[in-house]
């Protein structure tokens, strides 16, 4: 029996998870070169993109997702930032009479980076107002900063193969093994 393909992570999680861990070198937005590499991996290749808008939105998205994971009210400042970015580069599908869809773009002038920022902010709003809100979790791995949407309620780690395995090894060593 084949497993169903895992759907791609929402843009808000891809942005939030650019801060991988507390260890040095694990921040994919640490400097312009790191940002360019991450944008390239996202299929966006603008030159001269500033780190600060991405870092600002990431802080707000992480704050909102962490609030959801901890089942607490979100910070007003995080809401303001996400709502501001969500209003930029607005894209929406339009269904045509022939059954095909086209994508409209309200701004018409936003760069690819602006579009990605808007998409990440809007996906955070969709995630946090949708049925998956209660499934947002934060990895329980030591030093790990990754967030996820849990496929099952008992999920504790970003990856069972990495952080989950590290926890099992540490537990085994602590039990005298």
OpenMM code with the backbone's topology and positions (N, CA, C; nanometers):
from openmm import Vec3, app, unit

residues = "UNK UNK UNK UNK UNK UNK UNK UNK UNK UNK UNK UNK UNK UNK UNK UNK UNK UNK UNK UNK UNK UNK UNK UNK UNK UNK UNK UNK UNK UNK UNK UNK UNK UNK UNK UNK UNK UNK UNK UNK UNK UNK UNK UNK UNK UNK UNK UNK UNK UNK UNK UNK UNK UNK UNK UNK UNK UNK UNK UNK UNK UNK UNK UNK UNK UNK UNK UNK UNK UNK UNK UNK UNK UNK UNK UNK UNK UNK UNK UNK UNK UNK UNK UNK UNK UNK UNK UNK UNK UNK UNK UNK UNK UNK UNK UNK UNK UNK UNK UNK UNK UNK UNK UNK UNK UNK UNK UNK UNK UNK UNK UNK UNK UNK UNK UNK UNK UNK UNK UNK UNK UNK UNK UNK UNK UNK UNK UNK UNK UNK UNK UNK UNK UNK UNK UNK UNK UNK UNK UNK UNK UNK UNK UNK UNK UNK UNK UNK UNK UNK UNK UNK UNK UNK UNK UNK UNK UNK UNK UNK UNK UNK UNK UNK UNK UNK UNK UNK UNK UNK UNK UNK UNK UNK UNK UNK UNK".split()
positions = [
    Vec3(0.0843, -0.1174, 0.0000),
    Vec3(0.0000, 0.0000, 0.0000),
    Vec3(0.0891, 0.1242, 0.0000),
    Vec3(0.0637, 0.2136, -0.0910),
    Vec3(0.1417, 0.3367, -0.1010),
    Vec3(0.0818, 0.4427, -0.0109),
    Vec3(0.1688, 0.5182, 0.0494),
    Vec3(0.1241, 0.6325, 0.1304),
    Vec3(0.0887, 0.7477, 0.0397),
    Vec3(-0.0089, 0.8243, 0.0832),
    Vec3(-0.0446, 0.9455, 0.0090),
    Vec3(0.0693, 1.0448, 0.0214),
    Vec3(0.0930, 1.1190, -0.0833),
    Vec3(0.1980, 1.2208, -0.0815),
    Vec3(0.1668, 1.3257, 0.0246),
    Vec3(0.2697, 1.3684, 0.0935),
    Vec3(0.2533, 1.4723, 0.1940),
    Vec3(0.2337, 1.6057, 0.1236),
    Vec3(0.1276, 1.6788, 0.1599),
    Vec3(0.1083, 1.8089, 0.0948),
    Vec3(0.2217, 1.9038, 0.1327),
    Vec3(0.2539, 1.9970, 0.0441),
    Vec3(0.3624, 2.0908, 0.0764),
    Vec3(0.3250, 2.1771, 0.1973),
    Vec3(0.4272, 2.2167, 0.2704),
    Vec3(0.4041, 2.3034, 0.3857),
    Vec3(0.3485, 2.4369, 0.3398),
    Vec3(0.2598, 2.4961, 0.4191),
    Vec3(0.2136, 2.6312, 0.3854),
    Vec3(0.3309, 2.7289, 0.3877),
    Vec3(0.3182, 2.8359, 0.3120),
    Vec3(0.4247, 2.9353, 0.3032),
    Vec3(0.4610, 2.9919, 0.4398),
    Vec3(0.3633, 3.0046, 0.5285),
    Vec3(0.3935, 3.0594, 0.6620),
    Vec3(0.4877, 2.9678, 0.7392),
    Vec3(0.4719, 2.8362, 0.7260),
    Vec3(0.5623, 2.7438, 0.7946),
    Vec3(0.6999, 2.7424, 0.7290),
    Vec3(0.7037, 2.7517, 0.5981),
    Vec3(0.8339, 2.7566, 0.5306),
    Vec3(0.9123, 2.8792, 0.5769),
    Vec3(0.8441, 2.9929, 0.5914),
    Vec3(0.9113, 3.1139, 0.6396),
    Vec3(0.9481, 3.0996, 0.7873),
    Vec3(0.8541, 3.0567, 0.8704),
    Vec3(0.8807, 3.0424, 1.0138),
    Vec3(0.9980, 2.9482, 1.0384),
    Vec3(1.0077, 2.8432, 0.9581),
    Vec3(1.1108, 2.7421, 0.9791),
    Vec3(1.2444, 2.7769, 0.9140),
    Vec3(1.2615, 2.9027, 0.8750),
    Vec3(1.3942, 2.9476, 0.8342),
    Vec3(1.4829, 2.9704, 0.9558),
    Vec3(1.4238, 2.9682, 1.0748),
    Vec3(1.4996, 2.9703, 1.1999),
    Vec3(1.4956, 2.8275, 1.2516),
    Vec3(1.6000, 2.7522, 1.2237),
    Vec3(1.6003, 2.6075, 1.2444),
    Vec3(1.6290, 2.5692, 1.3887),
    Vec3(1.7313, 2.6295, 1.4463),
    Vec3(1.7676, 2.5942, 1.5835),
    Vec3(1.8400, 2.7113, 1.6480),
    Vec3(1.8748, 2.6909, 1.7735),
    Vec3(1.9481, 2.7927, 1.8489),
    Vec3(2.0965, 2.7937, 1.8147),
    Vec3(2.1435, 2.6935, 1.7422),
    Vec3(2.2853, 2.6843, 1.7091),
    Vec3(2.3235, 2.7891, 1.6052),
    Vec3(2.4450, 2.8403, 1.6126),
    Vec3(2.4917, 2.9360, 1.5109),
    Vec3(2.4868, 2.8729, 1.3718),
    Vec3(2.4542, 2.9560, 1.2742),
    Vec3(2.4502, 2.9097, 1.1373),
    Vec3(2.3208, 2.8413, 1.0974),
    Vec3(2.2237, 2.8393, 1.1844),
    Vec3(2.0982, 2.7697, 1.1556),
    Vec3(1.9832, 2.8668, 1.1331),
    Vec3(2.0159, 2.9900, 1.0949),
    Vec3(1.9169, 3.0921, 1.0614),
    Vec3(1.9303, 3.1218, 0.9127),
    Vec3(1.8313, 3.0822, 0.8341),
    Vec3(1.8384, 3.0974, 0.6896),
    Vec3(1.8113, 3.2399, 0.6422),
    Vec3(1.7862, 3.3317, 0.7355),
    Vec3(1.7693, 3.4730, 0.7020),
    Vec3(1.8739, 3.5586, 0.7723),
    Vec3(1.9837, 3.4982, 0.8125),
    Vec3(2.0839, 3.5679, 0.8930),
    Vec3(2.1478, 3.6860, 0.8216),
    Vec3(2.1591, 3.6787, 0.6897),
    Vec3(2.2265, 3.7846, 0.6145),
    Vec3(2.1740, 3.7802, 0.4708),
    Vec3(2.2095, 3.8807, 0.3903),
    Vec3(2.1568, 3.8836, 0.2530),
    Vec3(2.1890, 3.7587, 0.1702),
    Vec3(2.3077, 3.7018, 0.1867),
    Vec3(2.3435, 3.5822, 0.1100),
    Vec3(2.2550, 3.4635, 0.1504),
    Vec3(2.2315, 3.4491, 0.2792),
    Vec3(2.1439, 3.3410, 0.3270),
    Vec3(2.0024, 3.3603, 0.2748),
    Vec3(1.9528, 3.4837, 0.2786),
    Vec3(1.8187, 3.5130, 0.2275),
    Vec3(1.8105, 3.4798, 0.0790),
    Vec3(1.9099, 3.5209, 0.0010),
    Vec3(1.9090, 3.4907, -0.1426),
    Vec3(1.9049, 3.3406, -0.1671),
    Vec3(1.9806, 3.2642, -0.0904),
    Vec3(1.9824, 3.1185, -0.1064),
    Vec3(1.8451, 3.0602, -0.0745),
    Vec3(1.7816, 3.1079, 0.0325),
    Vec3(1.6491, 3.0580, 0.0683),
    Vec3(1.5464, 3.0983, -0.0379),
    Vec3(1.5527, 3.2225, -0.0837),
    Vec3(1.4589, 3.2668, -0.1879),
    Vec3(1.4766, 3.1846, -0.3155),
    Vec3(1.5994, 3.1531, -0.3492),
    Vec3(1.6252, 3.0709, -0.4667),
    Vec3(1.5609, 2.9334, -0.4498),
    Vec3(1.5728, 2.8757, -0.3311),
    Vec3(1.5101, 2.7459, -0.3034),
    Vec3(1.3579, 2.7560, -0.3116),
    Vec3(1.3042, 2.8737, -0.2848),
    Vec3(1.1594, 2.8973, -0.2927),
    Vec3(1.1163, 2.9319, -0.4352),
    Vec3(1.2119, 2.9409, -0.5259),
    Vec3(1.1796, 2.9731, -0.6650),
    Vec3(1.1697, 3.1219, -0.6919),
    Vec3(1.2246, 3.2028, -0.6012),
    Vec3(1.2237, 3.3480, -0.6157),
    Vec3(1.3685, 3.3929, -0.6217),
    Vec3(1.4043, 3.4673, -0.7250),
    Vec3(1.5437, 3.5050, -0.7377),
    Vec3(1.5704, 3.6520, -0.7535),
    Vec3(1.5055, 3.7389, -0.6789),
    Vec3(1.5321, 3.8816, -0.6979),
    Vec3(1.6672, 3.9224, -0.6405),
    Vec3(1.7284, 4.0149, -0.7063),
    Vec3(1.8539, 4.0706, -0.6553),
    Vec3(1.8221, 4.1887, -0.5646),
    Vec3(1.9039, 4.2112, -0.4665),
    Vec3(1.8890, 4.3279, -0.3812),
    Vec3(1.7706, 4.3257, -0.2865),
    Vec3(1.7237, 4.2088, -0.2484),
    Vec3(1.6111, 4.1991, -0.1551),
    Vec3(1.6633, 4.2195, -0.0137),
    Vec3(1.5926, 4.2993, 0.0645),
    Vec3(1.6334, 4.3281, 0.2014),
    Vec3(1.5900, 4.2167, 0.2970),
    Vec3(1.6746, 4.1890, 0.3939),
    Vec3(1.6476, 4.0857, 0.4927),
    Vec3(1.5351, 4.1290, 0.5876),
    Vec3(1.5312, 4.2561, 0.6257),
    Vec3(1.4419, 4.3011, 0.7327),
    Vec3(1.2935, 4.2688, 0.7113),
    Vec3(1.2353, 4.2903, 0.5928),
    Vec3(1.0928, 4.2545, 0.5802),
    Vec3(1.0670, 4.1061, 0.6063),
    Vec3(1.1566, 4.0207, 0.5595),
    Vec3(1.1406, 3.8773, 0.5824),
    Vec3(1.1589, 3.8438, 0.7296),
    Vec3(1.2581, 3.9050, 0.7936),
    Vec3(1.2817, 3.8808, 0.9358),
    Vec3(1.1647, 3.9324, 1.0196),
    Vec3(1.1118, 4.0495, 0.9829),
    Vec3(0.9983, 4.1062, 1.0566),
    Vec3(0.8748, 4.0157, 1.0457),
    Vec3(0.8444, 3.9715, 0.9238),
    Vec3(0.7284, 3.8841, 0.9074),
    Vec3(0.7523, 3.7499, 0.9749),
    Vec3(0.8736, 3.6983, 0.9659),
    Vec3(0.9018, 3.5704, 1.0319),
    Vec3(0.8792, 3.5800, 1.1827),
    Vec3(0.9271, 3.6878, 1.2448),
    Vec3(0.9068, 3.7048, 1.3898),
    Vec3(0.7580, 3.7029, 1.4237),
    Vec3(0.6789, 3.7746, 1.3448),
    Vec3(0.5347, 3.7818, 1.3719),
    Vec3(0.4668, 3.6478, 1.3476),
    Vec3(0.4995, 3.5823, 1.2366),
    Vec3(0.4385, 3.4522, 1.2063),
    Vec3(0.4768, 3.3508, 1.3127),
    Vec3(0.6036, 3.3481, 1.3510),
    Vec3(0.6464, 3.2541, 1.4559),
    Vec3(0.5729, 3.2832, 1.5866),
    Vec3(0.5561, 3.4108, 1.6174),
    Vec3(0.4829, 3.4462, 1.7391),
    Vec3(0.3390, 3.3965, 1.7351),
    Vec3(0.2734, 3.4139, 1.6220),
    Vec3(0.1341, 3.3689, 1.6089),
    Vec3(0.1238, 3.2166, 1.6123),
    Vec3(0.2133, 3.1488, 1.5429),
    Vec3(0.2089, 3.0024, 1.5418),
    Vec3(0.2422, 2.9459, 1.6795),
    Vec3(0.3387, 3.0076, 1.7471),
    Vec3(0.3736, 2.9636, 1.8824),
    Vec3(0.2553, 2.9849, 1.9762),
    Vec3(0.1843, 3.0963, 1.9607),
    Vec3(0.0649, 3.1211, 2.0422),
    Vec3(-0.0389, 3.0124, 2.0190),
    Vec3(-0.0574, 2.9739, 1.8928),
    Vec3(-0.1530, 2.8675, 1.8623),
    Vec3(-0.1073, 2.7354, 1.9226),
    Vec3(0.0226, 2.7050, 1.9115),
    Vec3(0.0755, 2.5794, 1.9653),
    Vec3(0.0580, 2.5719, 2.1168),
    Vec3(0.0658, 2.6873, 2.1821),
    Vec3(0.0529, 2.6928, 2.3281),
    Vec3(-0.0877, 2.7272, 2.3725),
    Vec3(-0.1794, 2.7381, 2.2772),
    Vec3(-0.3194, 2.7693, 2.3034),
    Vec3(-0.3361, 2.8951, 2.3893),
    Vec3(-0.2685, 3.0022, 2.3460),
    Vec3(-0.2806, 3.1303, 2.4154),
    Vec3(-0.3127, 3.2391, 2.3129),
    Vec3(-0.3566, 3.3516, 2.3630),
    Vec3(-0.3942, 3.4626, 2.2755),
    Vec3(-0.2709, 3.5186, 2.2052),
    Vec3(-0.2860, 3.5568, 2.0786),
    Vec3(-0.1720, 3.6125, 2.0048),
    Vec3(-0.1417, 3.7558, 2.0473),
    Vec3(-0.0187, 3.7960, 2.0253),
    Vec3(0.0223, 3.9334, 2.0552),
    Vec3(-0.0356, 4.0267, 1.9489),
    Vec3(-0.0862, 4.1401, 1.9917),
    Vec3(-0.1446, 4.2385, 1.9005),
    Vec3(-0.0438, 4.2855, 1.7958),
    Vec3(0.0818, 4.3034, 1.8362),
    Vec3(0.1849, 4.3487, 1.7422),
    Vec3(0.2047, 4.2460, 1.6306),
    Vec3(0.2028, 4.1178, 1.6643),
    Vec3(0.2177, 4.0139, 1.5620),
    Vec3(0.0997, 4.0167, 1.4647),
    Vec3(-0.0190, 4.0370, 1.5164),
    Vec3(-0.1381, 4.0463, 1.4299),
    Vec3(-0.1253, 4.1630, 1.3327),
    Vec3(-0.0802, 4.2779, 1.3819),
    Vec3(-0.0660, 4.3959, 1.2955),
    Vec3(0.0328, 4.3700, 1.1814),
    Vec3(0.1458, 4.3080, 1.2141),
    Vec3(0.2481, 4.2826, 1.1116),
    Vec3(0.1952, 4.1861, 1.0063),
    Vec3(0.1356, 4.0764, 1.0485),
    Vec3(0.0851, 3.9779, 0.9532),
    Vec3(-0.0253, 4.0382, 0.8672),
    Vec3(-0.1145, 4.1140, 0.9264),
    Vec3(-0.2226, 4.1758, 0.8487),
    Vec3(-0.1681, 4.2771, 0.7476),
    Vec3(-0.0653, 4.3501, 0.7854),
    Vec3(-0.0045, 4.4468, 0.6929),
    Vec3(0.0563, 4.3755, 0.5723),
    Vec3(0.1303, 4.2687, 0.5976),
    Vec3(0.1919, 4.1957, 0.4863),
    Vec3(0.0870, 4.1217, 0.4032),
    Vec3(-0.0186, 4.0744, 0.4657),
    Vec3(-0.1231, 4.0021, 0.3920),
    Vec3(-0.1907, 4.0915, 0.2895),
    Vec3(-0.1925, 4.2204, 0.3144),
    Vec3(-0.2588, 4.3148, 0.2242),
    Vec3(-0.1720, 4.3526, 0.1045),
    Vec3(-0.0475, 4.3040, 0.1014),
    Vec3(0.0405, 4.3386, -0.0104),
    Vec3(0.0402, 4.2291, -0.1146),
    Vec3(0.0510, 4.2689, -0.2381),
    Vec3(0.0636, 4.1746, -0.3472),
    Vec3(-0.0485, 4.0742, -0.3558),
    Vec3(-0.1689, 4.1131, -0.3218),
    Vec3(-0.2809, 4.0209, -0.3149),
    Vec3(-0.3029, 3.9481, -0.4471),
    Vec3(-0.3096, 3.8179, -0.4374),
    Vec3(-0.3373, 3.7329, -0.5533),
    Vec3(-0.4611, 3.6499, -0.5218),
    Vec3(-0.5402, 3.6243, -0.6228),
    Vec3(-0.6588, 3.5439, -0.6005),
    Vec3(-0.6929, 3.4679, -0.7284),
    Vec3(-0.7535, 3.3487, -0.7142),
    Vec3(-0.7930, 3.2730, -0.8328),
    Vec3(-0.9259, 3.3239, -0.8874),
    Vec3(-0.9400, 3.3139, -1.0171),
    Vec3(-1.0654, 3.3478, -1.0836),
    Vec3(-1.1038, 3.2295, -1.1716),
    Vec3(-1.2228, 3.1806, -1.1535),
    Vec3(-1.2715, 3.0686, -1.2331),
    Vec3(-1.3336, 3.1223, -1.3605),
    Vec3(-1.2881, 3.0688, -1.4736),
    Vec3(-1.3412, 3.1117, -1.6026),
    Vec3(-1.4565, 3.0212, -1.6445),
    Vec3(-1.5330, 3.0676, -1.7403),
    Vec3(-1.6478, 2.9929, -1.7890),
    Vec3(-1.6085, 2.8558, -1.8442),
    Vec3(-1.4883, 2.8464, -1.9025),
    Vec3(-1.4439, 2.7194, -1.9608),
    Vec3(-1.3905, 2.6212, -1.8564),
    Vec3(-1.3994, 2.6569, -1.7287),
    Vec3(-1.3564, 2.5693, -1.6207),
    Vec3(-1.2117, 2.5871, -1.5800),
    Vec3(-1.1372, 2.6680, -1.6525),
    Vec3(-0.9981, 2.6950, -1.6170),
    Vec3(-0.9931, 2.8067, -1.5140),
    Vec3(-0.8804, 2.8151, -1.4467),
    Vec3(-0.8613, 2.9211, -1.3479),
    Vec3(-0.7480, 3.0122, -1.3924),
    Vec3(-0.7618, 3.1375, -1.3616),
    Vec3(-0.6537, 3.2329, -1.3815),
    Vec3(-0.6258, 3.2971, -1.2464),
    Vec3(-0.5121, 3.3612, -1.2362),
    Vec3(-0.4762, 3.4265, -1.1104),
    Vec3(-0.4748, 3.5758, -1.1326),
    Vec3(-0.5517, 3.6461, -1.0516),
    Vec3(-0.5515, 3.7917, -1.0566),
    Vec3(-0.4523, 3.8460, -0.9561),
    Vec3(-0.4053, 3.9643, -0.9809),
    Vec3(-0.3065, 4.0267, -0.8932),
    Vec3(-0.3473, 4.1715, -0.8725),
    Vec3(-0.3939, 4.2024, -0.7535),
    Vec3(-0.4432, 4.3361, -0.7220),
    Vec3(-0.3350, 4.4419, -0.7321),
    Vec3(-0.2148, 4.4089, -0.6860),
    Vec3(-0.1105, 4.5108, -0.6848),
    Vec3(-0.0538, 4.5340, -0.8241),
    Vec3(-0.0373, 4.4265, -0.9000),
    Vec3(0.0155, 4.4381, -1.0346),
    Vec3(0.1585, 4.4854, -1.0411),
    Vec3(0.2136, 4.5323, -0.9300),
    Vec3(0.3480, 4.5871, -0.9339),
    Vec3(0.4392, 4.5264, -0.8290),
    Vec3(0.3885, 4.4342, -0.7524),
    Vec3(0.4708, 4.3752, -0.6478),
    Vec3(0.5788, 4.2868, -0.7052),
    Vec3(0.6950, 4.2886, -0.6430),
    Vec3(0.8049, 4.2014, -0.6850),
    Vec3(0.7725, 4.0585, -0.6440),
    Vec3(0.8521, 3.9641, -0.6926),
    Vec3(0.8336, 3.8242, -0.6541),
    Vec3(0.8534, 3.8080, -0.5036),
    Vec3(0.9467, 3.8833, -0.4461),
    Vec3(0.9691, 3.8777, -0.3016),
    Vec3(0.8470, 3.9315, -0.2264),
    Vec3(0.7883, 4.0417, -0.2765),
    Vec3(0.6670, 4.0960, -0.2140),
    Vec3(0.5534, 3.9943, -0.2200),
    Vec3(0.5435, 3.9258, -0.3336),
    Vec3(0.4394, 3.8243, -0.3488),
    Vec3(0.4585, 3.7117, -0.2471),
    Vec3(0.5839, 3.6692, -0.2264),
    Vec3(0.6120, 3.5632, -0.1298),
    Vec3(0.5791, 3.6084, 0.0118),
    Vec3(0.6126, 3.7320, 0.0450),
    Vec3(0.5772, 3.7853, 0.1772),
    Vec3(0.4256, 3.7860, 0.1967),
    Vec3(0.3534, 3.8338, 0.0958),
    Vec3(0.2073, 3.8360, 0.1046),
    Vec3(0.1493, 3.6961, 0.1156),
    Vec3(0.2038, 3.6036, 0.0377),
    Vec3(0.1565, 3.4646, 0.0426),
    Vec3(0.1795, 3.4040, 0.1808),
    Vec3(0.2975, 3.4290, 0.2391),
    Vec3(0.3285, 3.3745, 0.3715),
    Vec3(0.2332, 3.4311, 0.4767),
    Vec3(0.2073, 3.5604, 0.4703),
    Vec3(0.1162, 3.6225, 0.5671),
    Vec3(-0.0252, 3.5691, 0.5502),
    Vec3(-0.0720, 3.5594, 0.4257),
    Vec3(-0.2074, 3.5083, 0.4028),
    Vec3(-0.2197, 3.3617, 0.4427),
    Vec3(-0.1136, 3.2833, 0.4209),
    Vec3(-0.1223, 3.1427, 0.4597),
    Vec3(-0.1255, 3.1289, 0.6125),
    Vec3(-0.0599, 3.2208, 0.6838),
    Vec3(-0.0681, 3.2196, 0.8307),
    Vec3(-0.2114, 3.2470, 0.8747),
    Vec3(-0.2758, 3.3423, 0.8100),
    Vec3(-0.4150, 3.3738, 0.8440),
    Vec3(-0.5044, 3.2535, 0.8150),
    Vec3(-0.4846, 3.1907, 0.6990),
    Vec3(-0.5649, 3.0734, 0.6636),
    Vec3(-0.5428, 2.9588, 0.7615),
    Vec3(-0.4170, 2.9339, 0.7986),
    Vec3(-0.3867, 2.8261, 0.8920),
    Vec3(-0.4476, 2.8533, 1.0290),
    Vec3(-0.4327, 2.9767, 1.0758),
    Vec3(-0.4771, 3.0096, 1.2118),
    Vec3(-0.6275, 3.0319, 1.2238),
    Vec3(-0.6971, 3.0409, 1.1122),
    Vec3(-0.8431, 3.0548, 1.1176),
    Vec3(-0.9121, 2.9296, 1.0638),
    Vec3(-0.8334, 2.8311, 1.0231),
    Vec3(-0.8891, 2.7108, 0.9637),
    Vec3(-0.8912, 2.5930, 1.0602),
    Vec3(-0.9301, 2.4784, 1.0075),
    Vec3(-0.9445, 2.3591, 1.0915),
    Vec3(-0.8126, 2.3033, 1.1449),
    Vec3(-0.6992, 2.3440, 1.0870),
    Vec3(-0.5700, 2.2924, 1.1326),
    Vec3(-0.5077, 2.3731, 1.2458),
    Vec3(-0.5737, 2.4807, 1.2898),
    Vec3(-0.5168, 2.5658, 1.3946),
    Vec3(-0.4785, 2.4865, 1.5187),
    Vec3(-0.5641, 2.3963, 1.5597),
    Vec3(-0.5379, 2.3193, 1.6811),
    Vec3(-0.4315, 2.2121, 1.6619),
    Vec3(-0.3833, 2.1966, 1.5396),
    Vec3(-0.2795, 2.0973, 1.5117),
    Vec3(-0.1417, 2.1601, 1.4971),
    Vec3(-0.1318, 2.2932, 1.5143),
    Vec3(-0.0012, 2.3604, 1.5076),
    Vec3(0.0782, 2.3199, 1.6315),
    Vec3(0.2020, 2.2802, 1.6084),
    Vec3(0.2864, 2.2382, 1.7193),
    Vec3(0.4278, 2.2919, 1.7046),
    Vec3(0.4993, 2.2897, 1.8152),
    Vec3(0.6400, 2.3295, 1.8179),
    Vec3(0.7214, 2.2066, 1.8557),
    Vec3(0.8319, 2.1858, 1.7888),
    Vec3(0.9157, 2.0694, 1.8140),
    Vec3(0.9642, 2.0682, 1.9594),
    Vec3(0.9553, 1.9513, 2.0212),
    Vec3(1.0001, 1.9344, 2.1594),
    Vec3(1.1489, 1.9006, 2.1675),
    Vec3(1.2162, 1.8952, 2.0530),
    Vec3(1.3591, 1.8646, 2.0510),
    Vec3(1.4408, 1.9755, 2.1144),
    Vec3(1.5439, 1.9359, 2.1876),
    Vec3(1.6307, 2.0333, 2.2548),
    Vec3(1.6953, 2.1261, 2.1515),
    Vec3(1.6709, 2.2542, 2.1649),
    Vec3(1.7304, 2.3540, 2.0770),
    Vec3(1.6625, 2.3701, 1.9425),
    Vec3(1.5699, 2.2823, 1.9086),
    Vec3(1.5024, 2.2909, 1.7789),
    Vec3(1.3957, 2.3995, 1.7849),
    Vec3(1.3843, 2.4776, 1.6788),
    Vec3(1.2882, 2.5873, 1.6746),
    Vec3(1.1793, 2.5651, 1.5698),
    Vec3(1.1755, 2.4464, 1.5086),
    Vec3(1.0827, 2.4226, 1.3989),
    Vec3(0.9387, 2.4054, 1.4475),
    Vec3(0.8479, 2.4505, 1.3637),
    Vec3(0.7041, 2.4396, 1.3891),
    Vec3(0.6453, 2.3477, 1.2830),
    Vec3(0.5290, 2.2907, 1.3110),
    Vec3(0.4680, 2.1971, 1.2180),
    Vec3(0.3175, 2.1935, 1.2388),
    Vec3(0.2494, 2.1322, 1.1429),
    Vec3(0.1075, 2.0996, 1.1573),
    Vec3(0.1037, 1.9484, 1.1748),
    Vec3(0.0596, 1.9028, 1.2903),
    Vec3(0.0627, 1.7610, 1.3243),
    Vec3(-0.0432, 1.6821, 1.2482),
    Vec3(0.0003, 1.5716, 1.1901),
    Vec3(-0.0928, 1.4817, 1.1225),
    Vec3(-0.1690, 1.3971, 1.2248),
    Vec3(-0.1107, 1.3793, 1.3427),
    Vec3(-0.1773, 1.3049, 1.4504),
    Vec3(-0.1530, 1.3772, 1.5826),
    Vec3(-0.2430, 1.3648, 1.6783),
    Vec3(-0.2354, 1.4450, 1.8017),
    Vec3(-0.1146, 1.4184, 1.8898),
    Vec3(-0.0485, 1.3046, 1.8766),
    Vec3(0.0645, 1.2739, 1.9620),
    Vec3(0.1983, 1.3227, 1.9096),
    Vec3(0.1994, 1.3909, 1.7960),
    Vec3(0.3261, 1.4347, 1.7379),
    Vec3(0.3941, 1.5361, 1.8281),
    Vec3(0.5231, 1.5145, 1.8543),
    Vec3(0.5988, 1.6023, 1.9424),
    Vec3(0.7209, 1.6634, 1.8759),
    Vec3(0.7654, 1.6060, 1.7632),
    Vec3(0.8892, 1.6505, 1.7013),
    Vec3(0.8657, 1.6945, 1.5577),
    Vec3(0.9565, 1.7797, 1.5108),
    Vec3(0.9498, 1.8224, 1.3711),
    Vec3(0.9710, 1.7025, 1.2803),
    Vec3(1.0567, 1.6122, 1.3231),
    Vec3(1.0863, 1.4913, 1.2465),
    Vec3(1.1182, 1.3790, 1.3432),
    Vec3(1.0519, 1.2681, 1.3256),
    Vec3(1.0794, 1.1515, 1.4090),
    Vec3(1.2199, 1.0991, 1.3848),
    Vec3(1.2693, 1.1178, 1.2621),
    Vec3(1.4016, 1.0666, 1.2265),
    Vec3(1.5158, 1.1510, 1.2827),
    Vec3(1.4915, 1.2775, 1.3140),
    Vec3(1.6004, 1.3608, 1.3664),
    Vec3(1.5759, 1.3921, 1.5140),
    Vec3(1.4919, 1.4880, 1.5421),
    Vec3(1.4708, 1.5269, 1.6825),
    Vec3(1.4091, 1.4130, 1.7644),
    Vec3(1.3186, 1.3385, 1.7065),
    Vec3(1.2587, 1.2249, 1.7778),
    Vec3(1.3622, 1.1199, 1.8099),
    Vec3(1.4494, 1.0900, 1.7138),
    Vec3(1.5542, 0.9916, 1.7360),
    Vec3(1.6523, 1.0393, 1.8423),
    Vec3(1.6884, 1.1681, 1.8378),
    Vec3(1.7794, 1.2221, 1.9403),
    Vec3(1.7191, 1.2061, 2.0803),
    Vec3(1.5900, 1.2308, 2.0934),
    Vec3(1.5237, 1.2174, 2.2235),
    Vec3(1.5235, 1.0721, 2.2690),
    Vec3(1.4998, 0.9795, 2.1770),
    Vec3(1.4992, 0.8373, 2.2137),
    Vec3(1.6388, 0.7919, 2.2555),
    Vec3(1.7411, 0.8379, 2.1823),
    Vec3(1.8789, 0.8017, 2.2184),
    Vec3(1.9133, 0.8579, 2.3560),
    Vec3(1.8779, 0.9833, 2.3813),
    Vec3(1.9067, 1.0450, 2.5125),
    Vec3(1.8328, 0.9703, 2.6232),
    Vec3(1.7093, 0.9319, 2.5980),
    Vec3(1.6305, 0.8580, 2.6983),
    Vec3(1.6962, 0.7214, 2.7241),
    Vec3(1.7424, 0.6566, 2.6187),
    Vec3(1.8079, 0.5249, 2.6322),
    Vec3(1.9371, 0.5373, 2.7125),
    Vec3(2.0171, 0.6399, 2.6824),
    Vec3(2.1415, 0.6602, 2.7574),
    Vec3(2.1148, 0.6897, 2.9031),
    Vec3(2.0062, 0.7669, 2.9299),
    Vec3(1.9705, 0.8006, 3.0664),
    Vec3(1.9200, 0.6809, 3.1445),
    Vec3(1.8738, 0.5759, 3.0728),
    Vec3(1.8223, 0.4574, 3.1394),
    Vec3(1.9317, 0.3538, 3.1616),
    Vec3(2.0571, 0.3978, 3.1412),
    Vec3(2.1696, 0.3072, 3.1678),
    Vec3(2.2125, 0.2284, 3.0462),
    Vec3(2.1617, 0.2660, 2.9257),
    Vec3(2.1943, 0.1896, 2.8064),
    Vec3(2.3012, 0.2483, 2.7316),
] * unit.nanometer
topology = app.Topology()
chain = topology.addChain("A")
for resn in residues:
    res = topology.addResidue(resn, chain)
    for name in ("N", "CA", "C"):
        topology.addAtom(name, app.Element.getBySymbol(name[0]), res)
